[in-house]
Amino acid sequence: MPNIGPTELIIVLVIALLILGPKKLPGLGKSLGTGMREFKDSITGGSKDDDKHKLNASDDDDPVTPEQHDDAISRRHG
């Protein structure tokens, strides 16, 4: 399998820029990254966002008042 060096990578990016244009290239990169992430998550059986949501979920769904928020911030910072 041939090694892809920085020169070859630059050539491929320049060709993609010429074909797609500067307006569509960032969107293509974003959609490609999202698709790869979804594929990886489907292979591994879950996503990190699900784990974060489970850790941050609380048993009560009561809203936090501004005073409670300020108290929590002041306790955290000393």
C-alpha positions in Angstrom: 0.0 0.0 0.0 1.5 3.3 -1.0 2.3 5.9 1.6 0.5 9.2 1.2 2.8 12.1 2.1 2.1 15.8 2.6 2.7 16.5 -1.1 0.1 14.1 -2.3 -2.4 15.3 0.3 -1.9 18.9 -0.8 -2.4 17.9 -4.5 -5.7 16.1 -3.6 -6.9 19.1 -1.5 -6.1 21.5 -4.4 -8.0 19.4 -6.9 -11.0 19.1 -4.5 -10.9 22.9 -4.1 -10.9 23.4 -7.8 -13.7 21.0 -8.5 -16.0 21.9 -5.6 -15.2 25.5 -5.0 -14.4 27.3 -1.7 -18.0 27.6 -0.6 -18.9 23.9 -0.7 -15.6 22.4 0.5 -16.2 23.1 4.3 -19.7 21.7 4.2 -18.4 18.6 2.4 -15.8 18.1 5.1 -18.3 18.6 7.9 -20.7 16.0 6.4 -17.9 13.6 5.8 -16.8 13.9 9.4 -20.3 13.5 10.7 -20.8 10.4 8.5 -17.6 8.8 9.7 -18.5 9.6 13.4 -22.0 8.0 12.9 -20.4 5.0 11.3 -17.9 4.5 14.1 -20.7 4.9 16.7 -22.8 2.3 15.0 -19.8 -0.1 14.9 -18.9 0.4 18.5 -22.5 0.3 19.7 -23.0 3.8 21.1 -21.8 7.3 21.3 -20.0 9.4 23.9 -23.0 11.9 24.0 -25.2 9.2 25.3 -22.8 8.5 28.1 -22.4 12.2 29.0 -26.2 12.5 29.1 -26.6 9.6 31.5 -23.9 11.0 33.8 -25.4 14.5 33.8 -29.0 13.4 34.2 -30.5 14.0 37.7 -33.4 12.2 39.3 -35.4 15.4 39.8 -36.4 17.6 36.9 -36.9 20.8 39.0 -35.4 23.9 37.3 -32.5 25.6 39.0 -33.1 29.1 40.2 -30.5 31.8 39.6 -29.8 31.9 43.3 -29.0 28.2 43.4 -26.8 28.6 40.4 -24.9 31.5 42.0 -24.5 29.5 45.2 -23.1 26.5 43.3 -20.6 28.7 41.4 -19.5 30.4 44.6 -19.0 27.1 46.4 -17.0 25.8 43.4 -14.6 28.8 43.3 -14.0 28.9 47.0 
